[in-house]
Amino acid sequence: MDNKIKILVVGDVCGRFKQLFQRLESINKKSGPFEILLCVGNFFSDSDKQNEELIAYKNACKTISVPTYILGPTSEILNKNYQVNECGEICTNLSYLGKRGLYSLSSGVKIAYVSGREKPPEDQQCEAAYYFTKDDIIAVRNLCFVNKSSASDYRGIDILLTSQGPYGLDEQELNSSKLVSFLCKEIKPRYHFHGLSKKYKEPAPFRLPADQTTQLELCTRVISLAAVGNENKEKYIYALSLTPVHRIRVLDLIQKTTNELKCPFADINYKDVNITKEEKSDKQQYFYDMETSNNQGNHRKLGKNPLKKPRIMKVDQEICWFCLSCPDVEKHLIITIGEHFYLALAKGPVNDYHILILSITHIPAASQITNDEEWEELLNFKDALRKFFKDQQQVVCFTERNYKSSHLQINCFGIDAGYSWKISHAFEDKAEEFELKFENLKDLNSPQMLPSQGPYFVAELSDDTILITRQMKHFPLHFARDVFCSPNLLNCEEKTDWRDCKLEKAREVELVQNFREKFSKYDFTN
């Protein structure tokens, strides 16, 4: 029972933030703690006045007691409310998941999601953010399959979130999608939650037949949630206590109940949504062709073994700003590229030598590195940077925040060597200011030295001290910058928030070129 993960799911909020978060706090105190709250349907209201309830939370006058993640807009009028930072954060403990993807909790629970409405035939030329297409559905499906090496290994995922409901369960339901039905049938979630219907419905579970993805007949429960504050007082918030699917015995997965329905998706004709036979069977390659080269990253250098099995991906690399396969990655910030990691100028740097070490493919945190070659290259980059900064009469410190950051990012802060003795004192001062407690790590020679589950912050100081904390509730996102921008070190407190010191692209290009030239003799990737 200790392995049960507590999760809450809520239907359409429609701007009733105060009512939701008060209810959330009450449930969390009574039955929690809950790891996460997931919102399906419309989080914001069409009314700007109604949405003003969120201002108190954005200004930190009120707090959200459980980390909350929401789906995207379902109409043009709602799209304007999605003003987020680089981490998808709207305010503390409230984040936008994105248009589509696969989100993995530290507990191992996997959550697939697709935001918005299915693009109607008459709007095929429209590129609105609130529509999803067949390509989005296929991309999410492929993410769920990509980390499995055999058909018998696939057990489905834990949760699927969609704005629209699946077609086939209720023929009277106008607000349903065949593409959503196809995705549910393919990835086989244990729970599928959706909003927009404004009604609470929880029909009997049904069993998805065995196919090319798995030899198991897996059970799915599709649940529609009502809107917060609905007049009929229908259920709008749902509590789950589940064990991640990969930890469940196969016998328990296939155990049938007496009230199961016939699978409603088995006989659906998908031709009118352009799902071809090839696309239905395309998933085979994710089980039987895992030894082929990774064609997603054409700008990645090939290693000595280009046929090596690709890393398990946790989210859609096409929408992660730091994955090199993302079309939106800012390539002009890149300094050098290795086999598994690359160096880049930090966005909004605290000084000219503020550098990031980032993984080429999607790794959430250093603790999730499983390949010895990857860890060795990470250490090589750190050693090369130490030598570089030493020759500049500086010392370097490395920090990683595995909290509200979906991609491995290691900040490298260079400080004049004469100030090195002040660094530990600066950390102590800021830890006291934010009421944080740090522990000392004896060494950091493997990812096993880091917490395997849950968030953390770790700092490697220039005197070989390694500080770590798992006290991450309300952890200040700019803590490392707070330390190094303090008057005792860089004395640039105005640069604590990267958004306040963003540079023009021409200046960024100049800094990258300057660092690349000076670093060239230490660069082992050439």
C-alpha positions as CSV (number, residue, x, y, z in Angstrom):
1,M,0.0,0.0,0.0
2,D,3.0,2.3,0.5
3,N,3.5,2.3,-3.2
4,K,0.2,4.0,-3.9
5,I,0.5,7.4,-5.5
6,K,-2.2,9.9,-4.7
7,I,-3.4,12.0,-7.6
8,L,-6.4,14.4,-8.1
9,V,-8.1,15.2,-11.4
10,V,-10.5,18.1,-12.0
11,G,-12.9,18.9,-14.8
12,D,-13.6,22.3,-16.4
13,V,-12.6,25.1,-13.9
14,C,-13.9,28.0,-16.1
15,G,-12.2,30.6,-14.0
16,R,-13.6,29.4,-10.6
17,F,-10.1,29.4,-9.1
18,K,-11.0,30.4,-5.6
19,Q,-13.6,27.6,-5.2
20,L,-11.3,25.0,-6.7
21,F,-8.2,25.8,-4.7
22,Q,-10.1,26.1,-1.4
23,R,-11.6,22.7,-2.1
24,L,-8.1,21.4,-3.0
25,E,-6.7,22.6,0.2
26,S,-9.5,20.9,2.2
27,I,-9.1,17.6,0.4
28,N,-5.3,17.7,0.7
29,K,-5.5,18.2,4.5
30,K,-8.1,15.6,5.0
31,S,-6.9,12.8,2.6
32,G,-3.5,13.9,1.3
33,P,-0.8,14.6,0.7
34,F,-1.5,14.4,-3.0
35,E,1.4,14.4,-5.5
36,I,-0.4,16.4,-8.2
37,L,-3.6,17.9,-9.5
38,L,-4.4,17.5,-13.2
39,C,-7.0,19.7,-14.9
40,V,-8.9,18.5,-18.1
41,G,-11.2,20.8,-20.0
42,N,-11.2,24.6,-19.8
43,F,-9.2,26.0,-16.9
44,F,-9.8,29.6,-17.8
45,S,-13.1,31.4,-18.3
46,D,-14.3,33.3,-21.4
47,S,-14.8,36.3,-19.0
48,D,-11.7,38.4,-18.2
49,K,-13.5,39.5,-15.0
50,Q,-13.9,35.9,-13.8
51,N,-10.2,35.2,-14.6
52,E,-9.2,38.0,-12.2
53,E,-9.5,35.5,-9.4
54,L,-6.1,34.2,-10.4
55,I,-4.3,37.5,-9.7
56,A,-4.1,36.8,-6.0
57,Y,-2.3,33.5,-6.7
58,K,0.1,35.1,-9.3
59,N,0.9,37.8,-6.7
60,A,1.5,35.2,-4.0
61,C,-1.2,36.6,-1.9
62,K,-2.8,33.2,-2.0
63,T,-1.1,29.8,-2.5
64,I,-2.0,26.6,-4.3
65,S,-1.4,23.7,-2.0
66,V,-0.7,21.0,-4.6
67,P,1.3,21.3,-7.8
68,T,-1.3,21.8,-10.5
69,Y,-1.0,21.1,-14.2
70,I,-3.5,22.1,-16.9
71,L,-4.2,21.4,-20.5
72,G,-4.2,24.0,-23.2
73,P,-6.9,26.3,-24.8
74,T,-9.9,24.9,-26.6
75,S,-10.9,28.2,-28.3
76,E,-9.4,31.4,-29.6
77,I,-10.7,33.5,-26.7
78,L,-9.0,31.3,-24.2
79,N,-5.7,31.2,-25.9
80,K,-4.6,34.6,-24.6
81,N,-4.5,33.3,-21.0
82,Y,-1.5,31.1,-21.6
83,Q,1.3,33.4,-20.7
84,V,3.9,31.1,-19.3
85,N,7.7,31.2,-18.6
86,E,10.3,28.8,-20.0
87,C,9.2,26.1,-17.6
88,G,5.5,26.4,-18.5
89,E,4.8,28.0,-15.2
90,I,1.8,30.4,-14.8
91,C,2.4,31.0,-11.1
92,T,3.8,29.0,-8.2
93,N,2.4,25.5,-8.3
94,L,0.4,26.1,-11.5
95,S,1.8,25.0,-14.8
96,Y,0.8,24.5,-18.4
97,L,1.6,20.9,-19.6
98,G,1.7,21.9,-23.3
99,K,-0.2,20.9,-26.4
100,R,0.8,17.3,-26.3
101,G,3.3,15.0,-24.7
102,L,4.2,12.3,-22.1
103,Y,4.8,13.5,-18.6
104,S,6.5,11.2,-16.0
105,L,6.2,11.8,-12.3
106,S,9.2,11.1,-10.1
107,S,7.1,8.2,-8.7
108,G,7.1,6.5,-12.1
109,V,3.5,7.4,-13.0
110,K,3.2,8.2,-16.8
111,I,0.7,10.7,-18.0
112,A,0.0,11.2,-21.7
113,Y,-2.0,14.3,-22.8
114,V,-3.4,16.1,-25.8
115,S,-4.8,19.6,-25.4
116,G,-7.6,21.3,-27.4
117,R,-10.1,20.1,-30.0
118,E,-9.8,17.9,-33.0
119,K,-9.4,20.1,-36.1
120,P,-12.7,20.0,-38.1
121,P,-12.5,19.3,-41.9
122,E,-13.7,22.8,-42.7
123,D,-10.7,24.4,-40.9
124,Q,-7.9,22.2,-42.3
125,Q,-5.9,25.3,-43.3
126,C,-6.2,26.9,-39.9
127,E,-3.1,26.7,-37.7
128,A,-4.9,27.6,-34.4
129,A,-3.1,26.5,-31.2
130,Y,-6.4,25.1,-29.8
131,Y,-6.7,22.4,-32.5
132,F,-5.0,19.1,-32.6
133,T,-4.5,16.9,-35.6
134,K,-3.7,13.3,-36.5
135,D,0.0,14.2,-36.4
136,D,-0.3,15.2,-32.7
137,I,-2.1,11.9,-31.9
138,I,0.6,9.8,-33.7
139,A,3.4,11.8,-31.9
140,V,1.9,11.0,-28.5
141,R,1.3,7.4,-29.4
142,N,5.0,7.0,-30.5
143,L,6.2,8.6,-27.3
144,C,4.4,6.0,-25.3
145,F,5.9,3.2,-27.4
146,V,9.5,4.4,-27.9
147,N,10.9,3.1,-24.6
148,K,9.8,-0.5,-25.0
149,S,11.9,-3.2,-26.5
150,S,9.3,-6.0,-27.0
151,A,5.6,-6.5,-27.5
152,S,5.3,-8.4,-24.3
153,D,6.9,-5.6,-22.3
154,Y,4.3,-3.0,-23.1
155,R,1.7,-2.6,-20.3
156,G,0.0,0.6,-21.3
157,I,0.3,3.9,-19.4
158,D,-1.3,5.1,-16.2
159,I,-3.3,8.1,-17.3
160,L,-4.5,9.8,-20.5
161,L,-5.7,13.4,-20.3
162,T,-7.7,15.0,-23.2
163,S,-9.9,18.0,-23.5
164,Q,-12.4,16.2,-25.7
165,G,-13.9,12.8,-25.0
166,P,-13.5,9.7,-27.1
167,Y,-16.0,8.9,-29.8
168,G,-17.9,5.6,-29.4
169,L,-18.8,5.6,-25.7
170,D,-21.9,7.8,-26.1
171,E,-23.4,8.2,-29.5
172,Q,-25.4,11.3,-28.3
173,E,-22.2,13.0,-27.3
174,L,-21.5,15.7,-30.0
175,N,-18.3,16.9,-28.4
176,S,-16.3,13.7,-29.0
177,S,-13.3,12.8,-31.2
178,K,-12.4,9.7,-33.2
179,L,-8.8,10.7,-33.0
180,V,-9.0,10.6,-29.2
181,S,-10.6,7.1,-29.4
182,F,-7.8,6.0,-31.7
183,L,-5.2,7.2,-29.2
184,C,-6.9,5.6,-26.3
185,K,-7.1,2.3,-28.1
186,E,-3.5,2.4,-29.1
187,I,-1.7,3.4,-25.9
188,K,-4.1,1.6,-23.5
189,P,-4.3,3.9,-20.5
190,R,-5.6,2.6,-17.2
191,Y,-7.5,5.8,-16.7
192,H,-8.7,8.3,-19.4
193,F,-10.0,11.6,-18.1
194,H,-11.6,14.3,-20.2
195,G,-13.6,17.5,-19.7
196,L,-15.8,19.7,-21.9
197,S,-18.9,17.6,-21.6
198,K,-19.9,19.4,-18.3
199,K,-21.2,16.1,-16.9
200,Y,-19.9,13.4,-14.6
201,K,-19.9,10.1,-16.3
202,E,-18.1,6.9,-15.2
203,P,-19.3,4.0,-17.3
204,A,-18.1,0.4,-16.5
205,P,-14.5,-0.3,-17.6
206,F,-13.7,-2.1,-20.8
207,R,-10.9,-4.3,-21.9
208,L,-8.8,-3.4,-25.0
209,P,-8.0,-6.4,-27.1
210,A,-4.4,-7.7,-27.5
211,D,-2.7,-6.4,-30.6
212,Q,0.8,-5.7,-32.0
213,T,1.7,-3.6,-29.0
214,T,1.0,-6.1,-26.3
215,Q,-0.1,-9.7,-25.8
216,L,-2.2,-8.5,-22.8
217,E,-5.8,-7.5,-22.8
218,L,-5.6,-4.3,-20.7
219,C,-8.5,-2.6,-18.9
220,T,-9.3,1.1,-19.4
221,R,-11.7,3.4,-17.4
222,V,-12.9,6.5,-19.3
223,I,-14.2,9.2,-16.9
224,S,-15.9,12.5,-17.8
225,L,-15.8,15.1,-15.0
226,A,-18.3,17.9,-14.5
227,A,-17.4,21.6,-14.2
228,V,-16.3,23.2,-10.9
229,G,-19.4,24.8,-9.2
230,N,-21.9,23.1,-11.5
231,E,-25.6,23.7,-10.5
232,N,-26.4,20.0,-10.3
233,K,-23.6,19.4,-7.9
234,E,-22.1,16.6,-10.0
235,K,-18.7,15.2,-9.3
236,Y,-16.0,17.5,-10.7
237,I,-12.9,16.3,-8.8
238,Y,-11.7,12.8,-8.7
239,A,-9.2,11.2,-6.4
240,L,-6.9,8.4,-7.5
241,S,-4.6,6.1,-5.4
242,L,-2.7,4.0,-7.9
243,T,0.5,2.0,-8.3
244,P,2.5,2.8,-11.4
245,V,1.6,0.3,-14.1
246,H,5.2,-0.9,-14.5
247,R,5.1,-2.1,-10.8
248,I,1.8,-4.0,-11.1
249,R,1.9,-7.8,-11.5
250,V,0.7,-9.1,-14.9
251,L,-1.9,-11.2,-13.2
252,D,-3.4,-8.1,-11.6
253,L,-3.4,-6.3,-14.9
254,I,-5.4,-9.0,-16.7
255,Q,-7.7,-9.8,-13.9
256,K,-11.3,-9.3,-15.2
257,T,-14.2,-7.8,-13.3
258,T,-17.8,-8.8,-13.7
259,N,-19.2,-5.5,-15.1
260,E,-16.9,-4.9,-18.0
261,L,-18.2,-3.4,-21.3
262,K,-17.4,-4.5,-24.8
263,C,-14.6,-2.3,-26.1
264,P,-16.3,0.7,-27.8
265,F,-13.4,1.5,-30.1
266,A,-12.8,-1.8,-31.8
267,D,-15.2,-1.4,-34.6
268,I,-14.8,2.3,-35.3
269,N,-14.0,3.3,-38.9
270,Y,-11.1,5.8,-38.8
271,K,-11.0,6.5,-42.6
272,D,-12.8,9.8,-42.2
273,V,-10.0,11.1,-39.9
274,N,-7.3,9.8,-42.3
275,I,-5.9,7.0,-40.1
276,T,-4.4,4.6,-42.7
277,K,-3.6,1.0,-42.3
278,E,0.1,1.8,-42.4
279,E,-0.3,4.3,-39.5
280,K,-2.2,1.7,-37.5
281,S,0.6,-0.8,-37.9
282,D,3.5,1.8,-37.8
283,K,4.0,1.1,-34.1
284,Q,5.8,-2.1,-34.9
285,Q,9.0,-0.2,-35.5
286,Y,9.0,1.0,-32.0
287,F,9.3,-2.6,-30.8
288,Y,11.4,-4.3,-33.4
289,D,13.6,-1.6,-34.9
290,M,15.1,0.0,-31.9
291,E,18.7,-0.6,-33.1
292,T,18.4,1.8,-36.0
293,S,20.1,5.2,-35.8
294,N,18.3,8.2,-34.4
295,N,17.2,10.3,-37.4
296,Q,15.6,13.0,-35.3
297,G,18.7,14.9,-34.6
298,N,20.4,15.6,-37.9
299,H,22.5,18.3,-36.3
300,R,23.8,15.9,-33.6
301,K,27.3,14.5,-34.1
302,L,27.5,10.7,-34.7
303,G,29.4,8.8,-32.1
304,K,31.7,5.9,-32.5
305,N,28.6,3.6,-32.4
306,P,25.8,5.3,-34.4
307,L,23.6,2.2,-34.1
308,K,23.4,2.5,-30.3
309,K,19.9,2.2,-28.9
310,P,18.3,5.6,-28.4
311,R,17.7,7.0,-24.9
312,I,14.2,6.6,-23.4
313,M,12.3,9.8,-24.0
314,K,9.9,11.1,-21.4
315,V,8.3,14.0,-23.2
316,D,7.9,15.2,-26.8
317,Q,11.4,16.3,-27.8
318,E,9.8,18.5,-30.5
319,I,8.4,20.9,-27.9
320,C,11.2,20.8,-25.3
321,W,13.3,24.0,-25.7
322,F,16.5,22.3,-24.8
323,C,16.4,19.1,-26.9
324,L,18.6,19.6,-30.0
325,S,15.9,17.9,-32.0
326,C,13.4,20.7,-31.1
327,P,12.9,23.1,-34.1
328,D,12.7,26.0,-31.6
329,V,16.1,25.4,-30.0
330,E,18.2,28.6,-30.2
331,K,21.1,27.3,-32.1
332,H,23.1,30.5,-31.9
333,L,23.6,29.9,-28.2
334,I,25.4,26.6,-28.7
335,I,29.1,26.6,-28.0
336,T,30.1,23.0,-28.6
337,I,28.4,19.6,-29.0
338,G,29.6,16.3,-27.7
339,E,28.2,12.8,-28.1
340,H,25.6,13.1,-25.3
341,F,25.9,16.7,-24.0
342,Y,26.4,20.2,-25.3
343,L,27.5,23.6,-23.9
344,A,25.4,26.7,-24.5
345,L,25.4,30.3,-23.3
346,A,22.8,30.8,-20.6
347,K,19.8,32.9,-21.6
348,G,20.0,36.1,-19.6
349,P,23.5,35.3,-18.3
350,V,24.8,36.8,-15.0
351,N,28.1,37.5,-16.7
352,D,29.9,36.8,-20.0
353,Y,31.0,33.3,-18.9
354,H,27.6,32.0,-17.6
355,I,27.4,28.6,-19.4
356,L,24.9,25.7,-19.3
357,I,25.7,21.9,-19.7
358,L,22.6,20.3,-21.3
359,S,21.8,16.8,-22.5
360,I,21.3,16.4,-26.3
361,T,18.3,14.1,-26.0
362,H,15.7,14.4,-23.3
363,I,17.0,13.5,-19.8
364,P,14.9,15.1,-17.0
365,A,17.8,15.2,-14.5
366,A,21.3,14.0,-13.8
367,S,19.9,11.4,-11.4
368,Q,18.1,9.8,-14.4
369,I,21.4,9.1,-16.4
370,T,21.6,5.4,-16.8
371,N,24.5,5.1,-19.3
372,D,28.1,5.1,-18.1
373,E,29.3,6.8,-21.3
374,E,26.9,9.7,-20.7
375,W,28.0,10.2,-17.1
376,E,31.7,10.0,-18.2
377,E,31.1,12.7,-20.8
378,L,29.4,14.9,-18.3
379,L,32.4,14.6,-16.0
380,N,34.7,15.4,-18.9
381,F,32.8,18.6,-19.6
382,K,33.1,19.7,-16.0
383,D,36.8,18.9,-15.9
384,A,37.4,20.8,-19.1
385,L,35.5,23.8,-17.7
386,R,37.5,23.7,-14.5
387,K,40.7,23.9,-16.4
388,F,39.4,26.7,-18.7
389,F,38.3,28.8,-15.8
390,K,41.5,28.2,-13.8
391,D,43.5,29.7,-16.8
392,Q,41.2,32.7,-16.7
393,Q,42.1,33.2,-13.0
394,Q,38.6,32.1,-12.0
395,V,36.9,29.2,-10.3
396,V,33.7,27.5,-11.5
397,C,30.7,26.2,-9.6
398,F,28.0,23.8,-11.0
399,T,24.4,23.8,-9.9
400,E,21.4,21.7,-10.9
401,R,17.8,22.2,-9.9
402,N,15.6,19.2,-10.5
403,Y,12.4,21.0,-9.7
404,K,10.0,22.6,-12.1
405,S,12.5,22.0,-14.9
406,S,11.8,19.2,-17.4
407,H,15.2,19.0,-19.0
408,L,18.6,18.4,-17.4
409,Q,20.3,21.8,-17.1
410,I,23.6,22.3,-15.2
411,N,24.5,26.0,-14.6
412,C,28.2,26.8,-14.6
413,F,29.0,30.0,-12.8
414,G,32.5,31.5,-13.1
415,I,33.8,33.7,-10.3
416,D,37.2,35.5,-9.9
417,A,39.5,33.2,-7.9
418,G,40.0,35.9,-5.3
419,Y,36.4,35.6,-4.3
420,S,36.3,31.8,-4.0
421,W,36.4,31.8,-0.2
422,K,33.1,33.8,-0.2
423,I,31.1,31.3,-2.1
424,S,30.2,28.9,0.7
425,H,29.4,31.8,2.9
426,A,27.0,33.2,0.2
427,F,25.3,29.8,0.1
428,E,24.9,29.8,3.9
429,D,23.4,33.3,3.9
430,K,20.9,32.6,1.2
431,A,20.0,29.2,2.7
432,E,19.3,31.0,6.0
433,E,17.3,33.7,4.2
434,F,15.0,31.1,2.5
435,E,15.0,28.8,5.5
436,L,16.7,25.9,3.6
437,K,18.7,23.1,5.0
438,F,21.6,21.6,3.0
439,E,23.5,18.4,3.5
440,N,27.0,17.6,2.3
441,L,27.7,14.9,-0.2
442,K,31.0,13.1,0.1
443,D,31.3,12.7,-3.6
444,L,29.4,12.9,-6.9
445,N,31.1,10.3,-9.0
446,S,27.9,8.6,-10.2
447,P,24.2,9.4,-10.7
448,Q,23.4,7.0,-7.9
449,M,24.7,9.6,-5.5
450,L,21.7,11.7,-6.3
451,P,18.1,11.1,-5.2
452,S,16.5,8.5,-7.6
453,Q,13.1,9.9,-7.0
454,G,11.7,13.3,-6.2
455,P,13.1,16.8,-6.8
456,Y,16.4,18.1,-5.5
457,F,18.9,21.0,-5.8
458,V,22.7,20.2,-5.8
459,A,25.7,22.6,-6.0
460,E,29.3,21.7,-6.6
461,L,31.5,24.5,-5.1
462,S,35.0,25.4,-6.1
463,D,36.5,24.0,-2.9
464,D,35.0,20.5,-3.7
465,T,32.2,21.0,-1.3
466,I,29.0,19.4,-2.6
467,L,25.7,20.7,-1.1
468,I,22.3,19.1,-1.7
469,T,18.8,19.7,-0.5
470,R,15.5,17.8,-1.1
471,Q,13.6,20.5,0.8
472,M,11.9,21.7,-2.4
473,K,8.4,22.9,-1.3
474,H,8.3,26.5,-2.4
475,F,12.0,26.3,-3.4
476,P,13.0,29.6,-5.0
477,L,13.5,29.0,-8.7
478,H,16.3,31.5,-8.9
479,F,18.2,30.3,-5.8
480,A,21.5,29.7,-7.5
481,R,21.4,33.1,-9.3
482,D,20.4,34.7,-5.9
483,V,23.6,33.3,-4.5
484,F,26.0,34.3,-7.3
485,C,24.4,37.7,-7.9
486,S,24.6,38.7,-4.3
487,P,26.7,41.7,-3.2
488,N,29.5,39.5,-1.8
489,L,30.1,37.8,-5.2
490,L,29.1,39.2,-8.6
491,N,27.2,42.2,-7.0
492,C,24.5,42.2,-9.7
493,E,21.2,41.5,-7.9
494,E,19.3,43.0,-10.8
495,K,20.2,39.9,-12.7
496,T,18.6,37.4,-10.3
497,D,15.8,36.8,-12.8
498,W,17.1,35.8,-16.3
499,R,14.2,37.6,-17.9
500,D,15.4,41.0,-16.5
501,C,18.8,40.7,-18.3
502,K,18.0,39.1,-21.7
503,L,20.5,40.2,-24.3
504,E,20.0,41.1,-28.0
505,K,20.8,38.2,-30.3
506,A,23.8,40.0,-31.8
507,R,25.3,40.3,-28.3
508,E,24.6,36.6,-27.6
509,V,26.3,35.6,-30.8
510,E,29.3,37.7,-29.8
511,L,29.6,36.1,-26.4
512,V,29.3,32.6,-27.8
513,Q,32.0,33.2,-30.4
514,N,34.3,34.7,-27.7
515,F,33.8,31.7,-25.4
516,R,34.1,29.2,-28.2
517,E,37.5,30.6,-29.3
518,K,38.9,30.7,-25.7
519,F,37.6,27.3,-24.9
520,S,38.8,25.6,-28.1
521,K,42.0,24.2,-26.6
522,Y,40.1,22.6,-23.8
523,D,37.3,21.3,-26.0
524,F,37.6,17.5,-26.2
525,T,34.7,17.2,-28.7
526,N,36.7,18.5,-31.7
